[in-house]
Amino acid sequence: MYRAAIQFASRRSFSGRYFFSRSAIMSSQPHVGIIGAGFAGLRCADILIQNGARVTILEARDRIGGRVYQDDLEGHVVDMGANWIHGQGENPIMTMARETQTVTYDPEGGNFVVSRDGTYVSEDIGTKISEFVWTTIADAFTYSNERGESISPEESLYDFFQMKVRESNFSEEEQQLVLDACKLWGAYVGEPIHRQSLKFFRLEECIDGYNYFVAGTHKRILEQVAKAAQTHADIKLNHPVVNIEAPPRKTDESIKQHQVTVTTASGDRFNFDDLVITCPLGWLKNNLNAFTPALPPRLQKAIESISFGRLEKVFVKFPRAFWQTDSKDSTNTNLPTNPTFTQFLDPSYAEHPAHLEWNQECLSMASFPSPCAHPTLLFYTYGPGGAEIVQSIASLDRSSKEYKETLIKTLEPFYSKLPGYDANSPDCVPSTILATKWQTDPYAGYGSYCNLQVGLEQGDRDIEAMRSGVGVGEERGLWFAGEHTAPFVALGTTTGAYWSGERVAGQVCHRRGLGVVGVSAGKDDSLPSAGKL
């Protein structure tokens, strides 16, 4: 996928961030609980600690970071969760990448397309198709922004592509290539393009600037985000929450006596003055009955309405990057030179269930700057197709022969199309394979991140309802953060999670009189309307 091929349309990208004074004099020290030690929870803890609150973080896993997580791939560290920094303007994650000397990479160029029959599309046609796809994406943002109120909730981004293709002067073959290529939008949002809401597509528009792959992984960035919490907060790992009791406050005067009680799976009970909930959207969907009393109907409706994607990754490492060549194969001038991104469109040559979308794309990690480069192909899978792959390995030990063979059987039809492949060469046999399984992870909510799918009628207002909590912060001491409550320019991103933690910390500080000295909020923290976003 050509992630760096488009600069998203300009929009104000304020984070709604809060700025605080550490010198505020407080009459008491509130005890704030935070559920989840991902970016939202860690950033929230940082701000609360700076302003004098006592903070306890309850984390279900045996580690911090949430969906920002690294694992070992035969001597190389790889990000199993977040890979990208989406946009540069006012983006604190990019700032931290620079501060921590984390290597980032713009994978522009070296993008190739393999058609349905397994042959490479010519460079000229590939460029023509790519430009049309990304121009149509930009047009879809404008169309959704200007006509959102009148667009049917059932209309999809794919419907828009079909309309644009019909209006084009492409040949029949080129039209089919466009419709095949646009399906790789699923690798952005974790679900097929025909499930992507056109009505609320405007909310997918992100921070200005190009997208960068974090070639050096998020490890140092995570360490910086977590520094204050690890030093000053009480972080309790292996503490999955099963019940949250938050009775309404009777009067404003009772705020100091009000308590939120949290029960974990082991039976431990914790009492807090306020509770910040950063659990993923999928967790909230599956645990609405954990709240006593129940959350307000409008908040429940919002949680139930917004969908989440299913984006998975498979790292395939080889003894050598066989696909890297100095010149085109002399026997086949259609083969690419040093492919960076390769898209495999609707492959007739790969065995798969007939009813599943089986498009794949891979990124060559051998193209990364030194010292981050290694001979690995990163495959992105998504939606029902990704679910099929995850299901095939869900019960297998990652060190087992069956695990490796299962994934090779799935992906060999694709990487065998790359230049330099020789079935008889040991360089072309994977030395190790590692796949994510977020869909099997209850603490990830059985998915990746929020997604705006067809059928939504009030998507913007649903996000706003989750962001505001429909008053449960003031009334019951419950506050919601996470990428699904982010400013509209950062939904579904680590940046959005980070900003949401700041926002909630500011709300709690303000409520507790902890010396909030200034607030900077822009359009993206207010409710948008079509034509004014």
N, C-alpha and C positions, 0 to 999 in steps of 0.2 A: 504494500500500500504506500502511496506517495504522501506520507504524512507531512513532509515539509513543502509540498507543492502549492499550498494555498495559504495566504495570509488572511485571517478571518476579518470580516468587515469591522470597521472601527466602531467602538462603543465605549462609553465610560466604564471603567473597571475598578471602581472603588471597592474596597474590601469591607467597608463598614467597620474599620478597625478602631479600637479604643486605645487612648494614650493615658497613662497613669502616673501619679506621683507616689513615690515610695515613702514620702515623709508624712503621709496622712496620719493623724492621731485618731486611734480607734478606742472606743469604750470597751470593746470585748473582741475576742478572736473567734470568728465563726469557724466551724468545722465543716468543710465542704467535701462531699464524696464525689468521686468521678468513676463511672463505670466505663472501662475500656482504656487501654494504654496505647492507642494508636496516635496518629498525628493530632487529631482533635483533642483527645484527652490530655496529651502531654503538653500541648501549647496552652490549653486552658489552665492546667496546673501551674505552668510557668507564670502566667499573669496573676493568678490568684496568690501565689507565693510571694511575688513581688509586692503585693498590696497587703500582706500581713495575714492572710488566711491560713488556717491549718488544713492540709489536704491529704486525703487518703484515696488511693486509686485501687479499685478492685478490677483485676485483670483475669479473665478466664484461662488464658494460655499460660505456658511456662516461660514466656518471654514478652518483651515489650515490642511495640511497632505495629501490631495489628496486621493490616494487609500490606505494610511496607516491611518486607522480610527477605533475608538473603539465605542462600544455601550453597553448599559446596558442589561444584561440578568438576570432579577429577582434578582438583588443584586450582580451579578458578572459582571465584565467588560470583554468583549471579543473583539478580533480583527476581524473586518468585512472584512478587506482587507488582507494585508500581514500577514502570520502566521509563516513563516520559515526564518531562516538564512541559506543560501545555502553555505556551505563550511566555513572553518576556516582560511585557509592561507591568510594572508594579507587582512583580511576582517574587514573593519572599523565598520560595524554594530555589529559584535561579540565583538569587543573592547569596543564599547559604552555600549553593554549589560552588560559587566563586570563592567565598570566604574559606571554605574547607578544601579548596583545590581539587574538588571532585571533577573528573573529566566528563564533559558532555560532548555530544556528537550530533551534527546535522547530517542525516543520511541522504542528502540530496544527490541525485545522479545515480547511474548504475541500476536503474529500475527497469525490469523486464516482465513481459507477459507471456504465459504459455496458454494457448487456446485449448478448446475442448478436446481436440484430437491429439494433444501432446506436442504440437509443434510451436515454435516461438513465433510470436507476432513480429513483423518487421519493425525496426526502430521508428520509421516514419509513421506507420499506422499506430504503433503503441503510443507515441507522443500525441498524435491526434486524438486518440481515445482518452488518454489521461487528461489532456487539457479540457476536453468536453465534460468529463466526469466532474472535475473540480470547479469548472465554470457553473455547471448545473447545481452543485452543492451550494455555491455562493448565491445563485439565483433562488434556490430553495429557502435560504435564510431570509432574503428580501421578500419573497412571496409570503412566507409564514408571518413575517413581521407586519406586512402591510394588509394582509387579508385574514389574519388569524381568527378573527371573530366569525367570519363566514365559512371557514373551511370545516368540512364535516370531520367529526372525531374519528371516523373510520378511514379517512384518507391517509395514505402512507407516503413516505419519501419515495418508495419505489413507484407509486402511482405517478408522482411528479416526474420521475425519470422517464417513464413510458410516454407521458405527454410531450416532454421535450424531444425525445427521440423521434416521435411521429412528426414533429415540426421541423426536424433537421433534414438536410439533403444527403444524409449518409446512405451508403449502399445497404442492402439487406444484411450482408455479412458484417458490416461495421456497426449497424444498429444492434445486432446480437452481441457483438463484443462489448459495446457500451453497457448493455443490460446485464451482461455477465460481470463486467468489471465493477459496476456500481455496487454489486452485492458484497464486495469486500468492505463496505461501510460497516458491516457487522463486526469487523475486527476493531472498530472504534468503540462501539457501544455494547458489544457482547451478545447481540441478538440480530436476527436477519433483518435486512433493510425493509422488507414488507411489513415488519412489526414497528417500524420507526414512525412515530406520529408526525405528520406534516403540519398539523395545526399548531403543535408546540415545538416544532423543529427550531424555532427562533431561540429557545432556551438552551440549545446545544452549542450556540455560538460562544466562543471562549475568549480568553484574554488575548489582546493584540500581540502579534508576533509569531514567529515560527515555533514549531515543536522540536524539542531536543531530547534525544535518547541519553539517559544517564549511564554512560559507558563505564564509569567508575563505581557504579551501584549507589544506592541511597544510604549506604552504611554510615559515612561520615555526617551526612545531613541528618540522619536519624539520631546520631549521637549528640549533635548540637541541639536539636529540638528537645531531646530528653534530658539534657544536662541539669537543668534546674530541678525537674521532678525527681531524678535519681539522687540528687544531693539533698533535697529538703522535704520531699513528700514521702509518705509511708505507702510504698507500692507493694500490694499483696498479690502475688502471682498464684495461679491455680485456684482462683476464687470465682467460678461462674455464678452469676446471680440468678436466682429462681423466683424471688418475690420482692416487690417494692411496695411498701405501705406508706402512703402519703395522704393523710386526711387533710381536708381543707383547713386553712387557718381561720380562726373565728373572727379575729380583729387584727388591725395593723399592729396594735400594741402587743399582740401575742407572738410576734415574729421571733422574739428571742427564746420563747419557750417551745416553739413548734419544732417537731422532729420528723425526719423521714427515716424509716427503718428498712434496712436492706437485709435480706436473708440469702445466703449462698447455698450451694448444693451440699456442702458439708454440714449445714445447720448453723453456721456462725451467723450472728446478727450484729449489724452495725447501725448506729444512730448518727444521723447527720443533721446539720441545720439546713443545708441545701444539698441537692443531688443533681449532678450533671450526667446525662445519659448520652454516651457517644456510640452506642451499639449500632452496627450496620442496619440498614433498612430491612434487610431480609430477616434479621434477628427480631426486630420489632414486629414484623408481620407474624412471625411464629410464636411470639410471646406476649401478645396483648393481654392475655389472661394473667400475666405476672403482676399487673398493676392493681392495687387495692386502695381506694375504689377504682373503678374503671376510668380510663382516660375519657375526656369529653368526646362525644360522637363526631364532632367535626375533625378532631385530631385523628381519631381512629379511621375515619373515612379517607383522610389524606394519606395515612400510612398504607392503607389497603389499596389505594388508587395508583400510586406511583410504583412502577415496576423496577426490577433490577436485572442487570445483564448477567450473562454467563460467559465470561472471557477466560480462556485457559491458554497456557503456554507449554510448549514441549521443546526442550533444549536437546539437540542432537549433536554430540561432539565426535569429531573424527581425529585420527592420528595426524592428518594434515588437511589443510583447506584445499582439497583437490579442484574446487571450482575456480580458484584464482589462477589466471593465466596471463601471460604478458601480451598475447595477441589472440585473435580469433582462431578457432580451430580451422586448420587448413582444409579439412575435409568437409566442413560444414560452416559456411560463412554466416549462417543465420544464428549461430550460437553466440551468446553475449560474452563480453569480456568483463571479468571481475564483477559479477552481479552483486548488488547490495540488497535491494528488495526484489523478490521474484513472486509474481502472482500466478496462481494456478486456477484457471477459470473452469468451473463446471466440468470436472475431469471425467471423460468417458473411459479413460484408461485405468482408473483407480477403483477397485472394488469397494462398494459401500451400499448401505440400504437405499433403495431407489427413491424413497420419500424424503430423504434428508439432503439439505444443501451441503455440498462437500467441497466448496471452494477453500483453498488454503493459500497462505502467503508465508514466506520465510524471509528473515533478515539475516544477512551474513555478519556475524560478530567478528569475523576475520578482517572486516573492513574498518574496525575501530582504530582509533589512534593508539600508538604505543604508550604505556605498557598494557593497555586493556584488551588488545586484540587476542583472540584465540580461535582455533578452528572449529567453530560451532555455528550451527544453523538454528535460529530461534523461530519456531513455527507458532503462529497465532491461530487458535481455533475458537469457535464461538457458537452460542445458541444450541439447538438440538444436535448439530453435528459434533460440536465440542462435547456435549453431554454423552454422546455415543462413545467417544474416545475415553472419556473419564470412566464411564461404566465398565469398559473393557479391562481397565487396570485397577479399579477401585479396591478389590480384595487382594491384590498382588503385592508382595514385598518388592520394594524398588530395587533391591539387590538381587532379585531372583532372575533366572534365565528367561522364564516365561514373560516377566514384565518387559524385558528388553525386546524379546522376539515379537511380542504383541505390538509394541510401538513401531518396530522396524517394518512389520507387515503393513501397518497403516501408512507410514510416511515414505517408505522406499520408492513407491511409484512416483513421488514428487521429486525427492532429491536426486533420483536417478536421471532426471531430465536436465540437470545442471551440466555445464561444460566440464570436461575432464573426468566424467564418471566412467569407471570401468568395473564391471561386476566382479572381475577376477583380481582386482587390486585390493590389498589389505588397507590401503589408504581410504578406500570408499566404504569400508565397513565401520559403523559407529563403534567407538570405544566405550561410550557411555551415553545413556539417555535418561533425562529427568523431566517429569511432567508435573504440572500443578494439578490440584484436585480441589479447588475452592468450592465446587458444587457439592462436595461431600462434607464440608466444614460447617458445623452449626454456628460457630463463633464468627464466621464470615457471613452468616445468614444464607448459606447455600448458594452464594452467587458472588458477583464482583462488586458492582457499584450501580447507583440509581440510573434508570433509563426511562425515557418518556415514550411510551408505546401507544399504538392505536387504541381507540376506545376512551382515551382521556377526554374529559369534558372541561375540567378546571385545573389543568396541570400546574399553571403558574400559581394559582391560589392554594393548591394542595402543598406545593413547596413552601409557600409563605406560611401556611398553617403549621407545618412541621417546624419551621424556623421559629415562629412565635410561640409555639406550644399552646396556643389558644388560651393563654392566661394561666396555665398551670404553674408557671414559675412564681408569679406573685401570690397565687392562691394556695399552692400546695408545696412550693419549694422544689419543683421539678423543672429542669432545663434540658433542652435537646440540642445536641451538636452532632457533627459528622458531615461527610461529603454531601449527603442528601439534604442538608439544611444550609448549604453554602450560598454565597452570592450567585446570581444567575450566570455570571461569566465563568464560574469555577465549579459548577456542579460535577460530581463524579471524579474529582481530581484530588491529589494530595494537597494542592494549594487551597482548594475549597475546604477540605477538612481542617487545615491549619487556621484559616481565617474564621471558620465557624467556632473553633475553640477560643479564639480571641474575643469574638462577639459575645459568647455566653459568659466568659469570664468578666467582661465589662458589665453585663447585665447583673450578675451576682454581686459584683463590687458596688454597683450603684444601689442595688437593693439593700445591701448591708452597710452602706455608708462608709465604704473603705477608701474614699478619696479619689474617685474618678474625676479627673480635672478637665477632660476634654473628649469629645466624640467626633469622629469624622465619618460620616455615612453618605453614600451616594445613591444613585438611581438603583443599583443592583441590590440594595437592601430594602427597597420599597417594592410594592406590587406593580409589575409591568402590565401594560395593556397593548394589544396589537396596534401597531402603527406608532407607538411611542417608546418602544424598547430601545 
